[in-house]
Amino acid sequence: MISYEPFYKTLKAKNISTYKLINEHGISRSLLDRLKHNRPISTVTLNDLCNILHCRVEDILLFTED
């Protein structure tokens, strides 16, 4: 299972709000909803988030075996 819990920890650590992601970086509310409910996102989106947050993939998602 993939969890996006690290994404929110990374946002907090970097002092970036979801408001800033939406208004300054063009991240959609639907994407944030997908992350909140651990729904799949594309690798392109994952790459975009890593570039915006200047972080690694591990700072956005966590994989655990089912």
Secondary structure, DSSP 8 states (H G I E B T S, - for coil): -EE-HHHHHHHHHTT--HHHHHHHH---HHHHHHHHTT----HHHHHHHHHHHT--GGGT-EE---
